[in-house]
Amino acid sequence: MSTKKKLKEKFREQPYNKNLTEKDLDALISQCGCEKKNGGRGSGLRYVHIKTKRVLTFDGPHPAKELKHYQIKKVCDFLDELGYFDNEEED
């Protein structure tokens, strides 16, 4: 199984994986054609899908490095809207 597919599965796990970090998110999000941008003030995170210009923003995890459940859900919902999880066999 490819690293890309493993990462996708980690984000889709139920209950949510408690060990996912911003670094994992950066790796996953870059695989679907998104760029990380300046998220604004403080710990803000912002990702822009290059083709559609859709934007995902939220406060990054702090003080711990692990993503919270609501952040993982928001990422999954965003990637579902882009159709990223639809084509599992392409990995």
Secondary structure in CASP SS format (residue, H / E / C, confidence):
PFRMAT SS
TARGET T0000
AUTHOR 0000-0000-0000
METHOD secondary structure of the structure
MODEL  1
M C 1.00
S C 1.00
T H 1.00
K H 1.00
K H 1.00
K H 1.00
L H 1.00
K H 1.00
E H 1.00
K H 1.00
F H 1.00
R H 1.00
E C 1.00
Q C 1.00
P C 1.00
Y C 1.00
N C 1.00
K C 1.00
N C 1.00
L C 1.00
T E 1.00
E H 1.00
K H 1.00
D H 1.00
L H 1.00
D H 1.00
A H 1.00
L H 1.00
I H 1.00
S H 1.00
Q H 1.00
C C 1.00
G C 1.00
C E 1.00
E E 1.00
K E 1.00
K E 1.00
N E 1.00
G C 1.00
G C 1.00
R C 1.00
G C 1.00
S C 1.00
G E 1.00
L E 1.00
R E 1.00
Y E 1.00
V E 1.00
H E 1.00
I C 1.00
K C 1.00
T C 1.00
K C 1.00
R C 1.00
V E 1.00
L E 1.00
T E 1.00
F E 1.00
D E 1.00
G C 1.00
P C 1.00
H C 1.00
P C 1.00
A C 1.00
K C 1.00
E E 1.00
L C 1.00
K C 1.00
H H 1.00
Y H 1.00
Q H 1.00
I H 1.00
K H 1.00
K H 1.00
V H 1.00
C H 1.00
D H 1.00
F H 1.00
L H 1.00
D H 1.00
E H 1.00
L C 1.00
G C 1.00
Y C 1.00
F C 1.00
D C 1.00
N C 1.00
E H 1.00
E H 1.00
E H 1.00
D C 1.00
END
